[in-house]
Amino acid sequence: MTAYFIRRLLLVIPTFIGITIMVFTITRFVPGGPIERIISETRAMQAGHGGSGMSRGSGQPLSEEQITKLKAYYGFDKPLLPSYLTWLSKVVRGDLGISTRYQDRSGHDPGKDPVSLYFGILSLFMIYGVCIPLGMAKAVRHRTGFDNISSILIFTGYAIPGWVAGIFMLVLFSSQYDIFPLGGLVSEFFDEMSLFEKAADILWHTFLPLIAYVIGSFTVMTLLMKNTLMDHLSSDYMRTALAKGLSFEKAVFSHALQNSLIPMATGFGNNISILLTGSFLIEKVFNIDGMGLLGYESILDRDYPVVMGILVISSLLFLLGNILSDLCVALVDPRVRFK
């Protein structure tokens, strides 16, 4: 099995190169890049001052020499393959480039943005920590009042997008009743608080966005756990265990539960890659400066270094998440032996 995972790790390299080559090529041919944005902004500024700096008859605010220097600065003066290899060599060294929007490497480097990571980890623990026990409870109490009421609640949450639920919670609990803050991750006087007050303040700001993050994920995971456990509860080995005198609770936890966790383990790695990239709509609603919002704004602004930096992180998370899913399945199911 060790050889299998080594091969999977080695396959990450060509897959990663293929993904980045495709997106890197797209960024070179999509119109409206940083140079076009600079020309547009310069034209607007000069138009506000009477247009005195524009070239005669062309409406071009920059000279050919200035445009050439801009292309060299942003790396657009080289052919596609040499330019990609230069970018890849920097990524290998841990340099994701300088943002063309912020002109800053450290403050807006997506690899140093912990907000989406914070919410992603909390969401992951909350989803699995709630869905597994809830799915078990629904399976053993199938068609009872608890099962029916909980099904209504989780399907209602599934039907409402997370950002819509976020707006509703902000209007109700922040605007009308003033229980939670209107947005952000910390309060205005956060630096002046004690350590305990800082932790409480972060949790206070985290509660509503966290609910918005996970509200749509409960349904799939809970019903997957419930249906899988119900299949195993009606299996022959469970009837045999009960016939031998094993209690129902012990039969569930000793036999049926482990087999029911296999489908949950299959999607564990993929959930990590999705959750850690954030959601720009939820981050926009709650005014959280996370990776999802950063990626969305970078695409709109054609901030290609940030776009490619987020692609590096998300693609590596997805590829490593697939390997992690296989590892989780092997740990949960002793019958699985990858070769």
N, C-alpha and C positions, 0 to 999 in steps of 0.2 A: 504493500500500500504506500510505503514511503516513495518508491520509484514513481508511482502514479502522480502523487502530488508534486514531485520534482518536475515531471513533464508538464503538468498543468502550469506551474510557475514559469517554466521556460516559454510556454506558449503565450504567456501574457505579453512578452516583448514584441513579437510580430503583430499581435492583435492591436496593441497600443500604438505601434507605428502606423498600422493601416488606418486606425480611427483618426489619429492626429494629421496624417497626410491628407485625408479627405476634407477635414474641416479647415486645415491650413490653406488648401487649394481654394475652397469656397471663399475664405476671407480675402483672397487676392483678386477675385473676379466680381465680388459683390460691390455695386456702386455705393458711393456715400461714405468712403473711408475717412481717416483722420485728415488727410490732405484736402479732400473736398470740403470737409467741415471747416477747416481753417480758412479756405478760400471764401466760403459762404459767410463766415463770421466777419472776415476782413472786408468783404464787399458791403455787408450791412453797416459796419462801422464807418466806412468811407462814404456810404450813401447818406448817413446821418450828418456828415461834415461837408456835404456838398459834392462828394465824389471827385475830389481834386486829385487823388492819388491813382486813379484808374488809368490803365493803358488806353491810348486813344483808339476808338473804334472797336475795341474788343470787349470792354467791360471786365477785363481781367485785372484784379487788384494786385496780383503778384507777378513779378517778372519770371522769365524762364529760369534764371539763375537761382532765384529763391525757391522755386518749385523743385528744381534739381537737388538743392540742399535738403529740402524737406523729405524728398524720396530717399536720400541717403541716410537721413536721421532715423526714419521709420523702417528702413530696410527694404524699401520698395524698388531700389535701384538694381537689385540683383535678380537673376532668373529664379524660378520657383524652387528648383531642387537645391541649389546652394543656399538660398534663403532659409529653406526648411531645415537643412543640416546645421546651419548656424544657430537657429532657434532650438533645435533638439540638443545640441551640445551645451547650450546654456541651461536647459531644463535638467539635464543629467547632473549639472553642477549645483542644482537647486535654485537657479535664477529664472524666475518666471517672466522677467521683463519689467519695463517701466510703463505704467499706465499712461496712455496718450490723453486721457481726460484729466487726471489728477496730477500728472507729472511727478508721481511719487511711487516708490517701490515698497516702502514699509507700511505706510498708513493705509493703503488700499490693496495690498497684496492679498488675493483670496486665500492663499495658503495660511495667512496669519489671522484670519477672521474666525474667532471661536464661537460666535453667536449661534450659527446654524449647527455647529457641532454640539453645543450645549443643549439646544432644543432637540436635536436628533437623538442624543443619548437618552434624555429624559423621556422622549416619546417612545423610544424602543422599549425601555424598561416598563413604562406604563402600559403599553399595548400588550406585551407578553405577560406582564404581571396581573393584568385584569382579564384578558381574553381567555387565558387557559383556565383559571378557576371558574370564570363565568360560563365558559363552554361546558366544563364538567358538570356544573350545577344544572345547566339547562338539559344536559343529556340524561342525567339520573332523575330529573323531574319533568320529563317530556310530557307536553300537553297539560300541564298544571297551570294554575294562575300565574305563578312566578315565570314560567316559560313564556306564556302569552304576553304578559306585560313587558318583560325584558325584550322580547322580539319586536314589539311595537316601538320601544324606545330606541333600540339600535338601528332599526330600519329607518326611523325618522332621522336619526343622525347621519345615516348613509345617504339619505335623499337631499340633505342640506350641505352644500359645499362649505369647506372649512372657513373660507373668508367671509361668506355670508353669515355663518354662525358667529364669527368674530365681530362683525358689524352689529349684529343683534345684541350680543353680550355687552359691547361697548355702550350702546344706547341705553340698555336696561341697567347694567350694574355700575357703569362709570358716569354716564351723563345724568340719568334720572335719580339713582340712589346713591351715587358717589361712594361706592364700596371699594372699587378697584381703580387704578390710574387709567387715564385715557390712552396711554401709549408709552413707548420707550421701554428700556430695560432697567433703568435706575432713576432715582429721584434727582431733583436739582441739587440738593445739598448732600449728595452721596459721599463725597470726599471727607465731609466733616463728621460722619457717623462712626460709631464704634464697630468692631468686627461683627458682633451679634446683630446690631442694627442693619449693617450692610447685607448680611445674609437674609434677614427678614425682609428687607426692601427688595432684594432680587427675587425672592420667592413671591412676594406680593405682586410684582410686575410680571412674573412668569405664569401665574395661574391661568389667566384668560387666554393668552396665546397658546399655551400648552393644550388646553381643551380644544381650541380651534385646529391645532395640528393633528390630534388623534381622533377627533370625532368621527371621521369617515372611515377610519381603519378598524374600528371595533367590530363592525358587522362581518366582514369577510373572515377575519381571524377567529371570531367567536363561533360563527356557524361552521367553519372548517373544523374547529376543535369539537364542537357538539356532534356533528354528523359522523366524524371519524370515530369518536368514542362510542356512539350508538351502534355503529357497525360492529365494533369489537365486543360490545356488551351482548350482542345477539349471536356471537360466534360459538363454535363448538367447544373451544378450550375454556371459555368462561363458564359454560354449563357444566363442563367436567370439573372445574375447580370448585364450583358451588356444590356440586353433587358429592364431592369428597369432604364436605364440611367446612370449607373455607368461607369466612364471612364475606358479605358483599363488599364492604369497604376495603377489606384487605385484598380481595380479588381485583377490584378496580385499580388500586394503587400499585399492586405488585405485578399485575399482568396487562390489563387493558390500557393503563395510562401510558406506559412506555411505548407501546405500539401506536398509540394515537398521536404521539408527539412527532412521529416521522414526517407527516406533511408539514407540520409547523417548522421543523428544522430545515426542510427543503427551501423555504422562502426566507430564512433568516438572513443570509448574506445579501440577497437582493433588497430586503427592507433596509439594511444598513446603508447601501449606496443611494437609495431614494431619499431616506430621511435626512441624511447628513448634507444633502445639497440644498435643503431648505425649500420654502415656498414663497415666491416673490409676492403673491397676492396677500397672504397672511402677514408677511413682514411689512408690506405697504400699509395694510389696515392698522397694524399696531405700532407703526413707525419704528420698526426694528431694523437695524443696519446689519442684515445677515447676508449670507452668500446667495440666496435666491434673488433678493432684491438687487444685489450687486451685479449678478449675471444678467438680469433683465435690463437694467439701465446700461450696462456695457454693450449689449447687443444693439440697443437703440442708438447709442452714441458711437457705434463702430469702434469701441475701445478693444481692439483685437488682442493686445497682450493679456488683458484681464479675461477676455473670452477664452483664449487658449489656456490660460492658467486654470480657470474653472474646469475646462474640459479635461486637463491633465488630472486634476483631483477626482472628478466624478467618474472618469473612465477607469482609473486605477481602482477606485472603490468598488465599481461594478465588477471588474474582472477578478479582483481579490475576493469580493463577496460571493461570487460563484464558487470559488474554491472553498471558502469558508462554509458554504451551504453543504457541499459534499462532505466536508469534515464533520459537520454537525450530524448529518445523516449516518455517517459511519460510527459516531459515538453513541447515537440513540439506538440504532439497529445493529446488533452484533452479527446479523447475517450478511451485512454488506461488507464486502472486501474488494476494494478497487485494485485492479491489476493493470 
